[in-house]
Amino acid sequence: MNSTLTDSEADQKVNSPFPSSSGEMFGDYFTPNKKWSFKKNDLLDARARRIFEGTAMAVEADAYPFHMPLQAKAGPCVTADGHQMLMMSSYDYLGLIGHPRIDHAAIEAVKRYGTSTSGARLLTGTLDIHRKMEADLAAFKGTEDAITVSSGYMANLAVIYGLFGPSDRVIIDELCHRSLLDACKMAGVAIQRFRHNDPQSARDELQKPSHANRTLLISDGVFSMDGDICCLPDLIALKKEFGCFLMMDEAHASGVLGATGRGTDEHFGIDTSDVDIWTGSLAKSIPSTGGFVAVSQEVAIFLQHASSPYIFSAAMAPSSVAAIQTGLAILREEPQRVAIVKRNGDFLRKGLRELGYDVGLSETAVVPVILKDEVTTALFARRLRDFGIIAAPVMFPAVAQGLARLRLCVTAAHTLEQLTSVLEAFRQLAQA
């Protein structure tokens, strides 16, 4: 894409808008003036009203911002609705989707092992490459062992539901990922939240009287909606002072933080062993599917025999396993990709701030543009689509009401020319 948009090019884009994906998604379901009656004894009760009425409004305005079907592989540029568009909300932080070595490894794995193991890991679903891949993950994270499950969401569920219960308590940053809170609820563990990235607030929660047998302190490494980094050194100090356990979710930190992309511990120069449990995603910086739990060998053995997502869910497909192994190998060989992610994040964040946009606390590859109002945010995303830019809007309940935002994500595959083009679109929309 051009580094800047001329006025005539901008006018042409706005006058030739890209279609919304809503028509293809819902067909004729959302007709004008359609009404619903969600009663308390209906399958869909009153909680559904907000979703359906908001979606109907967006469809009527041709501004439904979700479910855009991509027509080819993802990357900095994608094909959607028959157009080439600049993707600004992908988690492919290292720019590895479509890397020929990864594609080749996945194809070769399918040739050797097929498309599925047709079994759960504990029974008939473990292949030799699963354990080799998990050894690579443990080496990458610097732990004794690692296990993998079908997603990062399931990794958090595997740990909390597998290790803790109603006789324990969790003290968690208020902006941690939803998967952690869902896991706590399923485990029946008592939840206490501390103010975002506030060690004193965490201390206050730890000091509250409790009959819990064990206390687990939890934080994200990089917070997925705000792009800021956790106060890990302070949390480790609290863990040691109060004798609790510490869990870190590295979903958005792996491949992004640290000189070699190891994550939050490398960023702060902290020994990996100072944290009891590391979890993360294998569908972001590592372009595959799955989630990991990096722990001691003792804990890994227990989870292999007591964790529901490991025992009762199908093993990751061979192609996914091969993609993880090769993605980790490329990261080892090309750590400069991590530095490019940082450069691109700094460039975009600085440019947006100079244009007067609120990018919150961002300091990583995740750069929110906080517009606050949900309608404004959805319409802004729609206008960006007319400039050939995909930017995902994030609204309640993913963020608090009144803090709706566009969540931009830079990758190592973005060029400064492309990011300059994005800033020019934001400049023109700021003037509109």
C-alpha positions as CSV (number, residue, x, y, z in Angstrom):
1,M,0.0,0.0,0.0
2,N,1.1,3.6,-0.6
3,S,2.8,5.3,2.4
4,T,0.3,8.1,2.3
5,L,-3.2,8.7,0.8
6,T,-3.6,11.7,-1.5
7,D,-6.9,13.7,-1.1
8,S,-8.1,12.3,-4.4
9,E,-7.3,8.8,-3.4
10,A,-9.0,9.3,-0.1
11,D,-12.1,10.7,-1.8
12,Q,-12.1,7.7,-4.2
13,K,-12.0,5.2,-1.2
14,V,-14.7,6.9,0.7
15,N,-16.9,7.2,-2.4
16,S,-16.4,3.5,-3.2
17,P,-17.0,1.9,0.1
18,F,-16.1,-1.6,0.9
19,P,-19.1,-3.7,1.7
20,S,-20.0,-4.8,5.2
21,S,-19.8,-8.5,5.9
22,S,-23.2,-8.5,7.7
23,G,-25.3,-9.4,4.8
24,E,-23.3,-12.6,4.1
25,M,-23.2,-13.4,7.8
26,F,-27.0,-13.1,8.6
27,G,-28.8,-13.1,5.3
28,D,-32.2,-11.4,5.7
29,Y,-32.6,-12.2,9.4
30,F,-32.2,-8.5,10.5
31,T,-35.1,-6.9,8.6
32,P,-36.0,-3.2,9.3
33,N,-38.1,-2.7,12.5
34,K,-37.8,-6.4,13.5
35,K,-38.8,-6.9,17.1
36,W,-37.9,-9.7,19.6
37,S,-39.6,-10.8,22.8
38,F,-37.0,-12.3,25.2
39,K,-38.8,-13.4,28.3
40,K,-37.3,-14.9,31.4
41,N,-38.5,-18.4,30.6
42,D,-37.5,-18.3,26.9
43,L,-34.4,-20.1,25.7
44,L,-32.9,-16.7,25.0
45,D,-33.9,-14.5,28.0
46,A,-33.6,-10.8,28.5
47,R,-29.8,-10.9,28.3
48,A,-30.1,-11.4,24.6
49,R,-31.9,-8.2,23.9
50,R,-28.8,-6.0,24.0
51,I,-27.0,-8.2,21.5
52,F,-29.8,-8.5,19.0
53,E,-30.8,-4.8,19.1
54,G,-27.2,-3.6,18.8
55,T,-26.5,-6.0,16.0
56,A,-29.7,-5.0,14.1
57,M,-28.7,-1.3,14.4
58,A,-25.2,-2.1,13.0
59,V,-26.6,-4.1,10.1
60,E,-29.1,-1.4,9.2
61,A,-26.2,1.2,9.1
62,D,-24.1,-1.2,7.1
63,A,-21.6,-1.0,9.9
64,Y,-21.6,-4.5,11.5
65,P,-17.8,-4.8,12.3
66,F,-17.4,-8.5,13.1
67,H,-17.1,-11.8,11.2
68,M,-15.4,-10.4,8.1
69,P,-14.6,-13.6,6.1
70,L,-11.0,-13.6,4.8
71,Q,-10.6,-15.2,1.4
72,A,-6.9,-16.2,1.7
73,K,-4.2,-16.6,4.3
74,A,-3.8,-13.9,6.9
75,G,-0.8,-11.5,7.0
76,P,-0.2,-7.7,6.9
77,C,-2.4,-7.6,3.8
78,V,-5.4,-9.8,3.4
79,T,-8.1,-10.4,0.9
80,A,-11.7,-9.8,2.1
81,D,-14.9,-9.0,0.2
82,G,-12.8,-9.2,-3.0
83,H,-10.5,-6.4,-2.0
84,Q,-6.9,-6.3,-0.7
85,M,-7.0,-4.7,2.7
86,L,-4.4,-3.9,5.4
87,M,-4.9,-6.0,8.5
88,M,-4.3,-4.1,11.7
89,S,-5.9,-6.4,14.2
90,S,-4.0,-9.7,13.8
91,Y,-2.2,-11.5,16.6
92,D,0.5,-12.7,14.2
93,Y,3.0,-10.6,16.1
94,L,6.1,-12.2,14.6
95,G,4.7,-12.1,11.0
96,L,5.1,-15.9,10.6
97,I,1.7,-16.8,9.1
98,G,2.5,-18.2,5.7
99,H,6.2,-18.6,6.3
100,P,7.3,-21.3,3.8
101,R,9.2,-23.3,6.4
102,I,6.2,-23.5,8.6
103,D,3.8,-24.3,5.8
104,H,6.2,-27.1,4.6
105,A,6.5,-28.6,8.1
106,A,2.7,-28.7,8.5
107,I,2.2,-30.3,5.1
108,E,4.9,-32.9,5.8
109,A,3.3,-33.7,9.2
110,V,-0.1,-34.3,7.5
111,K,1.6,-36.7,5.0
112,R,3.2,-38.7,7.8
113,Y,0.6,-38.6,10.6
114,G,-2.7,-37.5,8.8
115,T,-5.0,-34.7,9.8
116,S,-5.9,-35.9,13.3
117,T,-4.8,-38.2,16.1
118,S,-8.4,-39.2,16.7
119,G,-7.7,-39.4,20.4
120,A,-7.2,-37.5,23.6
121,R,-3.6,-37.1,24.8
122,L,-3.9,-39.4,27.9
123,L,-5.2,-42.3,25.8
124,T,-4.3,-42.7,22.1
125,G,-3.8,-39.1,21.0
126,T,-0.1,-38.6,21.8
127,L,2.3,-38.6,18.9
128,D,6.1,-38.6,19.2
129,I,6.1,-35.0,17.9
130,H,3.8,-33.9,20.7
131,R,6.4,-34.6,23.3
132,K,9.3,-33.2,21.1
133,M,7.3,-30.0,20.7
134,E,6.6,-29.8,24.4
135,A,10.3,-30.2,25.2
136,D,11.0,-27.4,22.8
137,L,8.4,-25.2,24.6
138,A,9.9,-26.0,28.0
139,A,13.4,-25.1,26.7
140,F,12.0,-21.9,25.2
141,K,10.3,-20.9,28.5
142,G,13.1,-22.2,30.7
143,T,11.0,-24.6,32.7
144,E,11.4,-28.3,33.5
145,D,8.4,-29.3,31.4
146,A,5.4,-28.2,29.4
147,I,2.1,-29.6,28.4
148,T,-0.2,-28.4,25.6
149,V,-3.9,-28.3,25.1
150,S,-6.3,-27.1,22.3
151,S,-6.2,-23.4,23.1
152,G,-4.8,-20.7,25.4
153,Y,-8.2,-20.5,27.0
154,M,-8.1,-24.2,27.8
155,A,-4.6,-23.9,29.2
156,N,-5.9,-21.5,31.8
157,L,-8.8,-23.8,32.5
158,A,-6.4,-26.8,32.8
159,V,-4.3,-25.1,35.4
160,I,-7.0,-23.5,37.7
161,Y,-9.6,-26.1,37.4
162,G,-7.0,-28.9,37.7
163,L,-5.1,-27.5,40.7
164,F,-7.4,-25.3,42.7
165,G,-10.9,-25.5,44.3
166,P,-13.4,-24.1,46.8
167,S,-10.9,-24.3,49.6
168,D,-8.5,-21.9,47.9
169,R,-8.5,-18.3,46.7
170,V,-7.3,-16.4,43.7
171,I,-6.1,-12.8,43.8
172,I,-6.2,-11.5,40.2
173,D,-5.6,-8.3,38.3
174,E,-8.9,-6.7,37.4
175,L,-8.0,-6.6,33.7
176,C,-6.8,-10.2,33.3
177,H,-8.2,-12.2,30.4
178,R,-11.8,-13.6,30.6
179,S,-10.5,-17.2,30.4
180,L,-8.9,-16.8,33.8
181,L,-12.1,-15.6,35.4
182,D,-14.1,-18.3,33.8
183,A,-11.7,-20.9,35.0
184,C,-11.9,-19.6,38.6
185,K,-15.7,-19.8,38.4
186,M,-15.7,-23.3,37.1
187,A,-13.3,-24.3,39.9
188,G,-15.5,-22.7,42.5
189,V,-12.4,-20.8,43.9
190,A,-12.9,-17.6,45.8
191,I,-11.9,-14.6,43.6
192,Q,-10.5,-11.3,44.9
193,R,-9.6,-8.6,42.3
194,F,-6.9,-6.0,42.7
195,R,-6.6,-2.7,40.9
196,H,-4.9,-2.9,37.6
197,N,-1.1,-3.1,37.9
198,D,-1.3,-1.8,41.4
199,P,1.0,-3.7,43.8
200,Q,-0.4,-2.0,46.9
201,S,-3.9,-3.0,45.9
202,A,-2.7,-6.6,45.5
203,R,-1.0,-6.4,48.9
204,D,-4.3,-5.1,50.5
205,E,-6.1,-8.1,49.0
206,L,-3.5,-10.6,50.3
207,Q,-3.7,-9.1,53.8
208,K,-7.5,-9.6,54.0
209,P,-8.5,-12.4,56.4
210,S,-9.0,-15.7,54.7
211,H,-9.5,-19.3,55.6
212,A,-8.1,-20.4,52.2
213,N,-5.7,-23.3,52.1
214,R,-3.7,-21.8,49.2
215,T,-3.6,-18.4,47.5
216,L,-2.8,-18.0,43.8
217,L,-1.8,-14.6,42.5
218,I,-2.5,-14.1,38.8
219,S,-1.6,-11.5,36.2
220,D,-1.3,-11.3,32.4
221,G,2.2,-10.5,31.1
222,V,0.9,-8.1,28.5
223,F,-2.7,-7.1,28.9
224,S,-4.7,-7.9,25.8
225,M,-7.0,-4.9,25.7
226,D,-4.6,-2.2,26.8
227,G,-1.2,-3.3,25.6
228,D,0.6,-2.5,28.9
229,I,3.1,-4.8,30.8
230,C,2.4,-6.2,34.2
231,C,4.4,-5.2,37.3
232,L,6.0,-8.7,37.5
233,P,8.9,-7.8,39.9
234,D,6.4,-6.4,42.4
235,L,4.2,-9.5,42.1
236,I,7.2,-11.8,42.7
237,A,8.1,-9.8,45.8
238,L,4.6,-10.2,47.1
239,K,4.6,-13.9,46.3
240,K,7.7,-14.4,48.4
241,E,6.5,-12.2,51.3
242,F,3.1,-13.8,51.6
243,G,4.0,-17.4,50.7
244,C,1.5,-17.7,47.9
245,F,1.8,-19.0,44.3
246,L,2.1,-16.9,41.2
247,M,0.7,-17.6,37.7
248,M,1.4,-15.6,34.6
249,D,-0.6,-15.7,31.3
250,E,1.9,-15.0,28.5
251,A,-0.5,-15.1,25.6
252,H,0.4,-11.6,24.4
253,A,3.9,-11.5,25.8
254,S,5.4,-14.6,24.1
255,G,7.3,-13.5,21.1
256,V,6.8,-9.8,22.0
257,L,8.8,-9.2,25.2
258,G,12.5,-9.8,25.9
259,A,15.4,-9.8,23.6
260,T,14.6,-13.3,22.3
261,G,10.8,-13.1,22.7
262,R,10.8,-15.4,25.8
263,G,8.3,-13.1,27.5
264,T,7.8,-11.1,30.6
265,D,10.5,-12.7,32.6
266,E,13.1,-12.0,30.0
267,H,11.8,-8.4,29.7
268,F,12.5,-7.8,33.4
269,G,15.6,-10.0,33.6
270,I,13.9,-12.3,36.1
271,D,14.5,-16.0,36.6
272,T,11.7,-18.1,35.1
273,S,11.6,-20.2,38.3
274,D,10.4,-17.1,40.3
275,V,6.9,-17.8,38.8
276,D,5.2,-21.1,39.6
277,I,3.0,-21.4,36.5
278,W,3.3,-20.0,33.0
279,T,0.5,-20.3,30.5
280,G,0.2,-18.9,27.0
281,S,-1.2,-19.2,23.5
282,L,0.2,-20.9,20.4
283,A,-2.0,-19.1,18.0
284,K,-0.5,-15.6,18.2
285,S,3.3,-15.1,17.9
286,I,3.6,-18.8,17.1
287,P,1.2,-19.2,14.1
288,S,-0.6,-22.4,15.0
289,T,-3.3,-23.5,17.4
290,G,-3.2,-24.5,21.0
291,G,-2.1,-23.3,24.4
292,F,0.7,-24.3,26.7
293,V,1.4,-24.7,30.4
294,A,5.1,-24.4,31.4
295,V,5.8,-25.7,34.9
296,S,7.9,-28.1,36.9
297,Q,7.9,-31.8,35.8
298,E,6.0,-32.7,39.0
299,V,3.2,-30.3,38.2
300,A,3.2,-31.4,34.5
301,I,2.8,-35.0,35.5
302,F,-0.1,-34.2,37.7
303,L,-1.9,-32.1,35.1
304,Q,-1.4,-34.9,32.5
305,H,-3.5,-37.1,34.8
306,A,-5.9,-34.6,36.4
307,S,-6.6,-31.8,34.0
308,S,-9.9,-32.0,32.0
309,P,-8.7,-30.2,28.9
310,Y,-5.8,-32.5,28.6
311,I,-7.6,-35.7,29.4
312,F,-11.0,-35.2,27.8
313,S,-10.2,-33.1,24.7
314,A,-8.8,-34.2,21.4
315,A,-5.0,-33.8,20.9
316,M,-3.7,-31.0,18.7
317,A,-3.5,-32.0,15.1
318,P,-0.1,-33.1,13.7
319,S,0.0,-30.1,11.4
320,S,-0.4,-27.7,14.3
321,V,2.3,-29.4,16.3
322,A,4.8,-29.2,13.4
323,A,3.9,-25.5,12.9
324,I,4.7,-24.8,16.6
325,Q,8.1,-26.6,16.4
326,T,9.1,-24.7,13.3
327,G,7.8,-21.4,14.6
328,L,9.9,-21.8,17.8
329,A,12.9,-22.7,15.6
330,I,12.5,-19.6,13.5
331,L,12.2,-17.4,16.6
332,R,15.4,-18.8,17.9
333,E,17.2,-18.1,14.6
334,E,15.6,-14.7,14.0
335,P,15.2,-12.8,17.3
336,Q,15.4,-9.6,15.3
337,R,11.7,-10.1,14.6
338,V,11.0,-9.2,18.2
339,A,12.8,-5.9,17.8
340,I,10.8,-5.0,14.7
341,V,7.6,-5.6,16.6
342,K,8.7,-3.1,19.2
343,R,9.8,-0.6,16.5
344,N,6.5,-0.8,14.8
345,G,4.5,-0.5,18.0
346,D,6.5,2.6,19.1
347,F,6.0,4.2,15.6
348,L,2.3,3.7,15.5
349,R,1.7,4.6,19.1
350,K,3.7,7.9,18.7
351,G,1.9,8.8,15.5
352,L,-1.6,8.3,17.0
353,R,-0.7,10.3,20.1
354,E,0.5,13.2,17.9
355,L,-2.8,13.1,16.1
356,G,-4.6,13.4,19.4
357,Y,-5.9,9.9,19.8
358,D,-6.1,8.2,23.2
359,V,-3.9,5.1,23.2
360,G,-4.2,4.5,26.9
361,L,-1.4,2.7,28.7
362,S,0.0,0.8,25.6
363,E,3.7,0.0,25.4
364,T,3.7,-3.1,23.3
365,A,2.4,-4.5,20.0
366,V,-1.2,-3.9,21.2
367,V,-2.2,-0.3,20.5
368,P,-5.8,0.6,21.5
369,V,-7.5,3.7,20.2
370,I,-10.0,4.5,22.9
371,L,-13.1,6.2,21.5
372,K,-15.3,5.4,24.5
373,D,-18.7,5.4,22.8
374,E,-19.7,2.1,21.2
375,V,-21.6,3.5,18.2
376,T,-18.7,5.9,17.5
377,T,-16.3,3.0,17.6
378,A,-18.3,0.8,15.3
379,L,-18.8,3.6,12.8
380,F,-15.1,4.5,13.0
381,A,-14.2,0.9,12.2
382,R,-16.6,1.0,9.2
383,R,-14.9,4.2,7.9
384,L,-11.5,2.6,8.2
385,R,-12.7,-0.3,6.1
386,D,-13.5,2.3,3.3
387,F,-9.8,3.2,3.5
388,G,-8.9,-0.5,3.0
389,I,-8.0,-1.0,6.7
390,I,-9.3,-3.7,9.0
391,A,-9.3,-2.6,12.7
392,A,-11.3,-4.6,15.2
393,P,-13.6,-2.7,17.6
394,V,-13.8,-4.0,21.2
395,M,-16.8,-3.2,23.3
396,F,-18.6,-4.3,26.5
397,P,-18.3,-6.9,28.0
398,A,-14.7,-7.3,26.6
399,V,-14.0,-3.9,28.1
400,A,-15.9,-1.8,30.6
401,Q,-18.8,0.3,29.4
402,G,-17.6,3.7,28.3
403,L,-14.2,2.4,27.2
404,A,-15.0,1.0,23.7
405,R,-12.0,1.1,21.5
406,L,-10.3,-0.1,18.3
407,R,-7.6,-2.6,19.1
408,L,-4.8,-2.2,16.7
409,C,-2.0,-4.8,16.6
410,V,1.3,-4.4,14.8
411,T,3.4,-7.3,13.6
412,A,6.9,-7.8,12.4
413,A,5.5,-8.1,8.8
414,H,4.2,-4.5,8.8
415,T,6.3,-2.0,7.0
416,L,6.7,1.6,8.1
417,E,5.2,2.6,4.8
418,Q,2.0,0.6,5.7
419,L,1.8,2.1,9.2
420,T,2.3,5.6,7.7
421,S,-0.7,4.9,5.5
422,V,-2.7,3.9,8.6
423,L,-1.8,7.1,10.4
424,E,-2.8,9.1,7.3
425,A,-6.2,7.5,7.4
426,F,-6.6,8.3,11.1
427,R,-5.5,11.9,10.4
428,Q,-8.2,12.3,7.7
429,L,-10.9,10.8,9.9
430,A,-9.9,13.0,12.8
431,Q,-10.6,16.0,10.6
432,A,-13.9,14.7,9.3
